[in-house]
């Protein structure tokens, strides 16, 4: 007969591994997405509407920054819905 503590331990390890894998995938997807958007933005000639060239204000006023923020918000909402802690 299987011991309940070993089942619980296995389940906890499985959930932790899945959460870690999800966080790694999210980080990789975010970086790849931001990089692609930046390249498209530069190719199309879309630039920021302010005099800033770096930082939060710069990112908030670029297509890449706004899209990255939307992606991050969607990812955060998904983690919250699935009760995944960072």
C-alpha positions, 0 to 999 in steps of 0.5 A: 500500500502507498504511504500518503506522505509519499503521494503528497510529496510527489504531488508537491514536487510535480506542482513545483516543477510545473510552476518552475517550468511555466516561469521559465517559459514565461520569461523566455517568451517575454524576452523573445516577444520584446525582442521581436517587437523592438526589431519590428518597431525599428524596422517600421520606424516607430519611435517613442513620443517623448525625449526619453531614450531609456527607462520606464517612460521610454518603454511606456511610450513605445509600441514594444513597451506597451505590448510587453506590458499587455503581455505581462498583465495577461501572464499575471492574470493567468498566474493569478487565475491558476493560483501560481505564486512567483 
